[in-house]
Amino acid sequence: MREDVVDALKKCAQALQYGNPRIANAEMGTVLDLAEEETTPVTRRLIGYFAQALACRAYGLHPKYFSFPSPDWKYWMCEWYGLFSTVGWYISDVVKGKCKVHVIELVKHMDGYKQWASFFPMIGFGGGQTHLRLSFLVQEKVEFSKEAKADLIRRAQFHGIELEYKIIAVNSLADIDVSLLEMRDGEFVIVNCMFVFSKMLSEALALEKVLLTVRDVIKADTMIVAEHDANLNQSDFLLRFDESLKYYSSLSKKIYFVLTILRLRRIIDIKYAT
């Protein structure tokens, strides 16, 4: 993102913070004009998101959460799989010596199940047979294909894991019917939340409901939370805005780079195919 766009966005944010709507409006006009000159689609879209966020703040609006596409989508190639590897190693550490493990996944879609096949060799259950239950709480119920089921079970068995899984469709992740999870005595319970908490911010008290359910009803032994740069939660709006601007500007460069590589690769594939 160009420096003049960044400066205009910061000046607009400062004007809003200090109650100068006329200056904020003028700077917003500058931002929109500069966005039109931006030639990179990813960066132009990013500028639009920040401009929309500032407009919502100016008018006291609570925007709907912007949903990124499926994590299998090419934009996420740069960081997604490294994240899953980190989660896998963490799980392998906390379940050492446990014979019964129940992982409850709070997800918006079912793409994440594919990563469990790569988790099995990382999970150091320690020699003996281990019973692993996977419970997927999803808002869009999608059953595994027969091939996916067979592959997942086969890989689990190969690593000495007795696998049991269940897909539970819910209207909202905030309203969890714990009876459907069939909690059992003696299980080590992990709740895994991958990019779902920030989506709940647009629903009143949704996040609080989930946290209370995990703590008081599910009584999880450990909880894993992954969010989009969740450490940018400064109480000072200008600091938060500045750090977010730096982070996502850097990310947009990565995205553009990845897309460029993919585009070139596709051209090369077509060339050799013909």
C-alpha positions as a LaTeX table, in Angstrom:
\begin{tabular}{lrrr}
\hline
Residue & $x$ (\AA) & $y$ (\AA) & $z$ (\AA) \\
\hline
Met1 & 0.00 & 0.00 & 0.00 \\
Arg2 & 1.39 & 3.38 & $-1.00$ \\
Glu3 & 2.54 & 5.84 & 1.66 \\
Asp4 & 0.09 & 8.55 & 0.57 \\
Val5 & $-2.84$ & 6.15 & 1.08 \\
Val6 & $-1.55$ & 5.09 & 4.49 \\
Asp7 & $-1.11$ & 8.75 & 5.54 \\
Ala8 & $-4.63$ & 9.62 & 4.41 \\
Leu9 & $-6.13$ & 6.68 & 6.29 \\
Lys10 & $-4.23$ & 7.60 & 9.46 \\
Lys11 & $-5.30$ & 11.26 & 9.23 \\
Cys12 & $-8.91$ & 10.20 & 8.79 \\
Ala13 & $-8.66$ & 7.91 & 11.85 \\
Gln14 & $-7.08$ & 10.68 & 13.92 \\
Ala15 & $-9.79$ & 13.14 & 12.91 \\
Leu16 & $-12.49$ & 10.68 & 13.98 \\
Gln17 & $-10.72$ & 9.98 & 17.27 \\
Tyr18 & $-10.49$ & 13.68 & 18.13 \\
Gly19 & $-13.99$ & 14.59 & 16.95 \\
Asn20 & $-13.23$ & 16.46 & 13.72 \\
Pro21 & $-15.84$ & 15.12 & 11.25 \\
Arg22 & $-15.10$ & 17.71 & 8.53 \\
Ile23 & $-11.41$ & 16.79 & 8.40 \\
Ala24 & $-12.28$ & 13.10 & 8.53 \\
Asn25 & $-14.68$ & 13.53 & 5.60 \\
Ala26 & $-12.06$ & 15.38 & 3.56 \\
Glu27 & $-9.42$ & 12.73 & 4.25 \\
Met28 & $-11.88$ & 9.98 & 3.36 \\
Gly29 & $-12.40$ & 11.65 & $-0.01$ \\
Thr30 & $-8.64$ & 11.59 & $-0.51$ \\
Val31 & $-8.51$ & 7.91 & 0.40 \\
Leu32 & $-11.22$ & 7.02 & $-2.12$ \\
Asp33 & $-9.55$ & 9.05 & $-4.86$ \\
Leu34 & $-6.20$ & 7.36 & $-4.24$ \\
Ala35 & $-7.89$ & 3.94 & $-4.16$ \\
Glu36 & $-9.09$ & 4.52 & $-7.71$ \\
Glu37 & $-5.47$ & 4.99 & $-8.79$ \\
Glu38 & $-4.37$ & 1.70 & $-7.19$ \\
Thr39 & $-3.58$ & $-0.90$ & $-9.86$ \\
Thr40 & $-3.30$ & $-3.96$ & $-7.60$ \\
Pro41 & $-6.78$ & $-5.50$ & $-7.00$ \\
Val42 & $-5.84$ & $-6.97$ & $-3.60$ \\
Thr43 & $-4.52$ & $-3.65$ & $-2.29$ \\
Arg44 & $-7.47$ & $-1.70$ & $-3.71$ \\
Arg45 & $-9.83$ & $-4.06$ & $-1.92$ \\
Leu46 & $-7.86$ & $-3.70$ & 1.32 \\
Ile47 & $-8.11$ & 0.09 & 1.14 \\
Gly48 & $-11.85$ & $-0.32$ & 0.69 \\
Tyr49 & $-12.10$ & $-2.45$ & 3.85 \\
Phe50 & $-10.26$ & 0.14 & 5.95 \\
Ala51 & $-12.34$ & 2.97 & 4.48 \\
Gln52 & $-15.52$ & 1.03 & 5.27 \\
Ala53 & $-14.33$ & 0.40 & 8.83 \\
Leu54 & $-13.69$ & 4.11 & 9.38 \\
Ala55 & $-17.07$ & 5.02 & 7.92 \\
Cys56 & $-18.79$ & 2.54 & 10.25 \\
Arg57 & $-16.93$ & 4.01 & 13.21 \\
Ala58 & $-17.93$ & 7.53 & 12.17 \\
Tyr59 & $-21.64$ & 6.62 & 12.04 \\
Gly60 & $-21.59$ & 4.22 & 14.98 \\
Leu61 & $-22.50$ & 1.23 & 12.85 \\
His62 & $-21.74$ & $-2.38$ & 13.81 \\
Pro63 & $-20.67$ & $-4.04$ & 10.56 \\
Lys64 & $-21.26$ & $-7.64$ & 9.67 \\
Tyr65 & $-18.15$ & $-9.74$ & 9.91 \\
Phe66 & $-16.32$ & $-10.10$ & 6.61 \\
Ser67 & $-15.90$ & $-13.80$ & 5.90 \\
Phe68 & $-12.75$ & $-14.91$ & 4.12 \\
Pro69 & $-13.16$ & $-17.73$ & 1.62 \\
Ser70 & $-12.34$ & $-21.32$ & 2.45 \\
Pro71 & $-8.84$ & $-21.78$ & 3.93 \\
Asp72 & $-8.10$ & $-24.11$ & 1.02 \\
Trp73 & $-8.37$ & $-21.03$ & $-1.20$ \\
Lys74 & $-5.13$ & $-19.86$ & $-2.78$ \\
Tyr75 & $-4.95$ & $-16.62$ & $-0.75$ \\
Trp76 & $-4.25$ & $-18.64$ & 2.38 \\
Met77 & $-1.40$ & $-20.73$ & 0.99 \\
Cys78 & 1.17 & $-18.41$ & 2.54 \\
Glu79 & 0.28 & $-19.03$ & 6.20 \\
Trp80 & $-2.55$ & $-21.53$ & 6.69 \\
Tyr81 & $-0.65$ & $-24.80$ & 6.63 \\
Gly82 & 2.07 & $-23.52$ & 8.95 \\
Leu83 & $-0.68$ & $-22.69$ & 11.44 \\
Phe84 & $-2.14$ & $-26.19$ & 11.31 \\
Ser85 & 1.29 & $-27.66$ & 11.87 \\
Thr86 & 1.69 & $-25.52$ & 15.00 \\
Val87 & $-1.71$ & $-26.63$ & 16.31 \\
Gly88 & $-0.83$ & $-30.26$ & 15.61 \\
Trp89 & 2.41 & $-30.09$ & 17.58 \\
Tyr90 & 0.66 & $-28.35$ & 20.48 \\
Ile91 & $-2.01$ & $-31.07$ & 20.63 \\
Ser92 & 0.67 & $-33.75$ & 20.48 \\
Asp93 & 2.31 & $-32.20$ & 23.54 \\
Val94 & $-0.75$ & $-31.83$ & 25.75 \\
Val95 & $-2.20$ & $-35.32$ & 25.11 \\
Lys96 & 0.93 & $-37.34$ & 25.86 \\
Gly97 & 0.03 & $-40.28$ & 28.06 \\
Lys98 & $-3.73$ & $-39.84$ & 27.54 \\
Cys99 & $-5.70$ & $-42.91$ & 26.47 \\
Lys100 & $-8.97$ & $-41.14$ & 25.69 \\
Val101 & $-9.01$ & $-37.80$ & 23.91 \\
His102 & $-12.01$ & $-35.79$ & 22.75 \\
Val103 & $-11.36$ & $-32.85$ & 20.42 \\
Ile104 & $-14.30$ & $-30.50$ & 19.84 \\
Glu105 & $-13.85$ & $-28.38$ & 16.73 \\
Leu106 & $-15.79$ & $-25.13$ & 16.41 \\
Val107 & $-15.68$ & $-24.38$ & 12.69 \\
Lys108 & $-17.66$ & $-22.50$ & 10.06 \\
His109 & $-17.08$ & $-25.17$ & 7.41 \\
Met110 & $-15.63$ & $-28.65$ & 7.15 \\
Asp111 & $-12.37$ & $-27.96$ & 5.29 \\
Gly112 & $-10.39$ & $-28.28$ & 8.51 \\
Tyr113 & $-11.04$ & $-32.02$ & 8.83 \\
Lys114 & $-8.56$ & $-32.65$ & 6.01 \\
Gln115 & $-5.72$ & $-31.53$ & 8.24 \\
Trp116 & $-6.39$ & $-34.25$ & 10.81 \\
Ala117 & $-4.85$ & $-36.84$ & 8.52 \\
Ser118 & $-1.56$ & $-34.96$ & 8.87 \\
Phe119 & $-2.01$ & $-34.61$ & 12.65 \\
Phe120 & $-1.97$ & $-38.34$ & 13.37 \\
Pro121 & 1.80 & $-38.92$ & 12.98 \\
Met122 & 2.50 & $-35.77$ & 15.04 \\
Ile123 & 0.31 & $-36.76$ & 17.97 \\
Gly124 & 2.64 & $-38.67$ & 20.29 \\
Phe125 & 0.12 & $-40.79$ & 22.13 \\
Gly126 & 2.88 & $-43.03$ & 23.34 \\
Gly127 & 2.80 & $-46.59$ & 22.11 \\
Gly128 & $-0.57$ & $-47.87$ & 23.30 \\
Gln129 & $-3.94$ & $-47.83$ & 21.57 \\
Thr130 & $-5.64$ & $-44.47$ & 21.93 \\
His131 & $-9.28$ & $-43.61$ & 21.40 \\
Leu132 & $-9.68$ & $-40.25$ & 19.66 \\
Arg133 & $-13.07$ & $-38.62$ & 19.24 \\
Leu134 & $-13.50$ & $-35.69$ & 16.86 \\
Ser135 & $-16.68$ & $-33.67$ & 17.21 \\
Phe136 & $-17.17$ & $-31.01$ & 14.54 \\
Leu137 & $-19.64$ & $-28.26$ & 15.43 \\
Val138 & $-20.47$ & $-26.57$ & 12.14 \\
Gln139 & $-23.06$ & $-24.14$ & 10.84 \\
Glu140 & $-23.05$ & $-25.76$ & 7.42 \\
Lys141 & $-23.35$ & $-29.53$ & 7.74 \\
Val142 & $-21.37$ & $-31.35$ & 5.07 \\
Glu143 & $-20.84$ & $-35.10$ & 5.38 \\
Phe144 & $-17.49$ & $-36.64$ & 4.51 \\
Ser145 & $-17.33$ & $-38.48$ & 1.22 \\
Lys146 & $-16.84$ & $-42.25$ & 1.47 \\
Glu147 & $-13.30$ & $-41.82$ & 0.21 \\
Ala148 & $-12.51$ & $-39.17$ & 2.83 \\
Lys149 & $-13.96$ & $-41.34$ & 5.62 \\
Ala150 & $-11.96$ & $-44.38$ & 4.56 \\
Asp151 & $-8.74$ & $-42.40$ & 4.20 \\
Leu152 & $-9.09$ & $-40.71$ & 7.60 \\
Ile153 & $-9.84$ & $-43.98$ & 9.41 \\
Arg154 & $-7.03$ & $-45.83$ & 7.62 \\
Arg155 & $-4.45$ & $-43.20$ & 8.54 \\
Ala156 & $-5.61$ & $-43.13$ & 12.15 \\
Gln157 & $-5.37$ & $-46.92$ & 12.44 \\
Phe158 & $-1.90$ & $-46.89$ & 10.91 \\
His159 & $-0.73$ & $-44.68$ & 13.80 \\
Gly160 & $-2.44$ & $-46.77$ & 16.48 \\
Ile161 & $-5.46$ & $-44.50$ & 16.89 \\
Glu162 & $-9.03$ & $-45.73$ & 17.22 \\
Leu163 & $-10.94$ & $-42.91$ & 15.55 \\
Glu164 & $-14.51$ & $-41.85$ & 16.12 \\
Tyr165 & $-15.96$ & $-38.68$ & 14.68 \\
Lys166 & $-19.26$ & $-36.85$ & 14.57 \\
Ile167 & $-20.53$ & $-33.85$ & 12.61 \\
Ile168 & $-23.07$ & $-31.71$ & 14.46 \\
Ala169 & $-24.93$ & $-28.98$ & 12.58 \\
Val170 & $-25.93$ & $-25.95$ & 14.67 \\
Asn171 & $-27.79$ & $-22.75$ & 13.84 \\
Ser172 & $-25.19$ & $-20.75$ & 15.72 \\
Leu173 & $-21.92$ & $-21.71$ & 17.34 \\
Ala174 & $-23.06$ & $-19.61$ & 20.28 \\
Asp175 & $-25.90$ & $-22.04$ & 21.01 \\
Ile176 & $-24.21$ & $-25.36$ & 21.69 \\
Asp177 & $-26.38$ & $-28.30$ & 22.74 \\
Val178 & $-23.80$ & $-30.08$ & 24.90 \\
Ser179 & $-25.93$ & $-33.24$ & 25.07 \\
Leu180 & $-25.12$ & $-33.84$ & 21.39 \\
Leu181 & $-21.42$ & $-34.00$ & 22.26 \\
Glu182 & $-22.04$ & $-37.05$ & 24.46 \\
Met183 & $-19.41$ & $-36.10$ & 27.03 \\
Arg184 & $-17.79$ & $-39.17$ & 28.62 \\
Asp185 & $-15.91$ & $-39.71$ & 31.85 \\
Gly186 & $-12.16$ & $-40.12$ & 31.64 \\
Glu187 & $-11.71$ & $-38.19$ & 28.39 \\
Phe188 & $-9.12$ & $-35.43$ & 27.99 \\
Val189 & $-11.15$ & $-32.67$ & 26.32 \\
Ile190 & $-9.73$ & $-30.12$ & 23.90 \\
Val191 & $-11.80$ & $-27.34$ & 22.35 \\
Asn192 & $-10.28$ & $-26.08$ & 19.11 \\
Cys193 & $-11.54$ & $-22.73$ & 17.77 \\
Met194 & $-10.10$ & $-21.80$ & 14.39 \\
Phe195 & $-11.05$ & $-18.32$ & 13.20 \\
Val196 & $-14.55$ & $-18.34$ & 14.69 \\
Phe197 & $-14.42$ & $-15.98$ & 17.67 \\
Ser198 & $-13.97$ & $-12.81$ & 15.64 \\
Lys199 & $-16.97$ & $-13.83$ & 13.54 \\
Met200 & $-19.10$ & $-13.84$ & 16.71 \\
Leu201 & $-18.48$ & $-10.18$ & 17.46 \\
Ser202 & $-21.45$ & $-9.20$ & 15.30 \\
Glu203 & $-23.77$ & $-11.36$ & 17.44 \\
Ala204 & $-24.72$ & $-9.93$ & 20.81 \\
Leu205 & $-23.16$ & $-11.90$ & 23.70 \\
Ala206 & $-22.31$ & $-14.81$ & 21.37 \\
Leu207 & $-18.65$ & $-14.92$ & 22.37 \\
Glu208 & $-19.51$ & $-14.76$ & 26.06 \\
Lys209 & $-21.95$ & $-17.66$ & 25.69 \\
Val210 & $-19.36$ & $-19.87$ & 24.04 \\
Leu211 & $-16.68$ & $-19.14$ & 26.62 \\
Leu212 & $-19.04$ & $-19.83$ & 29.51 \\
Thr213 & $-20.18$ & $-23.09$ & 27.89 \\
Val214 & $-16.59$ & $-24.23$ & 27.40 \\
Arg215 & $-15.65$ & $-23.37$ & 30.97 \\
Asp216 & $-18.73$ & $-24.37$ & 32.96 \\
Val217 & $-20.49$ & $-27.08$ & 30.91 \\
Ile218 & $-17.94$ & $-28.75$ & 28.62 \\
Lys219 & $-15.21$ & $-28.16$ & 31.23 \\
Ala220 & $-12.43$ & $-28.48$ & 28.67 \\
Asp221 & $-8.94$ & $-29.41$ & 29.82 \\
Thr222 & $-7.40$ & $-27.09$ & 27.26 \\
Met223 & $-8.60$ & $-24.67$ & 24.61 \\
Ile224 & $-6.90$ & $-23.60$ & 21.38 \\
Val225 & $-7.81$ & $-20.26$ & 19.83 \\
Ala226 & $-6.51$ & $-19.05$ & 16.47 \\
Glu227 & $-7.59$ & $-15.68$ & 15.13 \\
His228 & $-6.58$ & $-13.22$ & 12.46 \\
Asp229 & $-3.76$ & $-11.41$ & 14.23 \\
Ala230 & $-5.65$ & $-11.49$ & 17.51 \\
Asn231 & $-2.89$ & $-9.60$ & 19.35 \\
Leu232 & $-4.03$ & $-6.34$ & 17.73 \\
Asn233 & $-6.44$ & $-5.64$ & 20.55 \\
Gln234 & $-4.96$ & $-2.42$ & 21.90 \\
Ser235 & $-7.42$ & $-0.34$ & 23.91 \\
Asp236 & $-6.16$ & 2.78 & 22.12 \\
Phe237 & $-7.99$ & 3.02 & 18.79 \\
Leu238 & $-5.20$ & 4.84 & 16.94 \\
Leu239 & $-2.56$ & 2.32 & 18.04 \\
Arg240 & $-4.84$ & $-0.53$ & 17.05 \\
Phe241 & $-5.60$ & 1.05 & 13.70 \\
Asp242 & $-1.94$ & 1.77 & 12.97 \\
Glu243 & $-0.79$ & $-1.76$ & 13.83 \\
Ser244 & $-3.65$ & $-3.32$ & 11.85 \\
Leu245 & $-2.78$ & $-1.14$ & 8.87 \\
Lys246 & 0.85 & $-2.26$ & 8.97 \\
Tyr247 & $-0.06$ & $-5.92$ & 9.36 \\
Tyr248 & $-2.64$ & $-6.14$ & 6.60 \\
Ser249 & $-0.58$ & $-4.01$ & 4.23 \\
Ser250 & 2.22 & $-6.54$ & 4.62 \\
Leu251 & $-0.23$ & $-9.41$ & 4.17 \\
Ser252 & $-1.62$ & $-7.89$ & 0.98 \\
Lys253 & 1.89 & $-7.89$ & $-0.48$ \\
Lys254 & 2.19 & $-11.61$ & 0.32 \\
Ile255 & $-1.19$ & $-12.28$ & $-1.25$ \\
Tyr256 & $-0.25$ & $-10.40$ & $-4.41$ \\
Phe257 & 3.03 & $-12.31$ & $-4.57$ \\
Val258 & 1.28 & $-15.68$ & $-4.15$ \\
Leu259 & $-1.30$ & $-14.85$ & $-6.79$ \\
Thr260 & 1.41 & $-13.75$ & $-9.20$ \\
Ile261 & 3.31 & $-17.02$ & $-8.66$ \\
Leu262 & 0.14 & $-19.05$ & $-9.16$ \\
Arg263 & $-0.72$ & $-17.16$ & $-12.32$ \\
Leu264 & 2.74 & $-17.76$ & $-13.75$ \\
Arg265 & 2.59 & $-21.42$ & $-12.75$ \\
Arg266 & $-0.72$ & $-21.81$ & $-14.52$ \\
Ile267 & 0.73 & $-20.28$ & $-17.68$ \\
Ile268 & 3.71 & $-22.65$ & $-17.48$ \\
Asp269 & 1.43 & $-25.67$ & $-16.97$ \\
Ile270 & $-0.66$ & $-24.72$ & $-19.99$ \\
Lys271 & 2.45 & $-24.19$ & $-22.06$ \\
Tyr272 & 3.86 & $-27.63$ & $-21.29$ \\
Ala273 & 0.47 & $-29.27$ & $-21.58$ \\
Thr274 & 0.13 & $-28.02$ & $-25.15$ \\
\hline
\end{tabular}
